[in-house]
Amino acid sequence: MARPSQDPQIRITEILNAAEPLFYSKGYHETAISDIAQKMGVAQGTIYYYFKSKEELLEALINRVLSDIMSQIKILIHSSNISSHNKMQVAIQTLFQSLYRDDGLVFEFLYNDRTIHILDKLARQGDQLFSPLLLEIIEEGNREHYFNAAHPQAVVNIVLSILDSLIEAIYKKVPAELLRYQFELAEDLIETALGVEKDTIHIVINNEL
């Protein structure tokens, strides 16, 4: 049996690190707490000491991944190397690039009818984290007269809805031609909401688009 870590956060990180590859390889529903414990070399009680359920463990994993993504975006948009008028493009591009892993899509194992309630939480949590970053970008763009968004928070809400619909299309594996059209339409809608010229926003996901 592995020796318990003195720092609770270290043990939580160890649990999440053990659970994440199992969720991807076996599936969320097919992975039992006993599988995670066995991989760590600890008793199941060790897992339950930190997480009341497998779903609570999953939510912690989701929070970690989303926080990492938003931290990356925050670093980029606060970089002096990126001009203010390019920050919206960079933020959106980074968000979509972060959806892809070497072996597929982030949290792809959740996209089934049995986990619809978890997907709803995932979308809401992502929007809550991304919203203040988008608002910061839009307000800065307004101050520098690059954007013309009369109601920045309303624009944020619209942009989030558009991005959510694109993410859903990616995970539902919409045919490439239709997906490409949806992205082109989304770019037009975001440009209109921001009050900028056409072809200002261009989102490239991977070589398939």
Buried (B, 14 or more C-beta within 10 A) or exposed (E): EEEEEEEEEEBBBBBBEBBBEBBBEEEBEEBEBEBBBBBBEBBBEBBBBBBEEBBEBBBBBBBBBBEEBBEBBBEBBEEEEBEBBBBBBBBBBBBBBBBBEEEEBBBBBBBEEEBEEBBEBBBEBBBEBBBEBBBBBBBBBBEEEBBEBEEBEEBBBBBBEBBBEBBBBBBEEBEEEEBBEBBEEBBEBBBEBBBBEEEBBEBEBEEEE
